Amino acid sequence: MLTMSKITSTDPIIIKIEGRIDGLTSKQVSAELDEIITSGVKNIVLDFAGVYYLSSAGIRVFINSMKDINTVGGQLYFVSLSHHIMEIFKISGLSNVFKVFESYQELTDMLNY
């Protein structure tokens, strides 16, 4: 099961994701991110504190969404990844591709320069 909820509705929009991101639920994630990107939002923060499983299908969704948002000058940010999910990001090289932050404070510090 997967739930996605908008914490903020302004740019940057914060989406809290909870559950599994796999072959079945990745379609839901993709549709939600596509809708947000096409609405004109340029920066999306994905709160991963509640994500406990991420498959290759989920990774593919985020890579495609990153490409889409980069074409409009935006960025995807990931925050609060569990140790297990962070290991997936590191092993796959995604930690070098995506903007990943341990906490909202770290993200806020970076955005405020």
Salt bridges, closest charged atoms under 4 A:
ASP22 OD2 - ARG20 NE 3.05
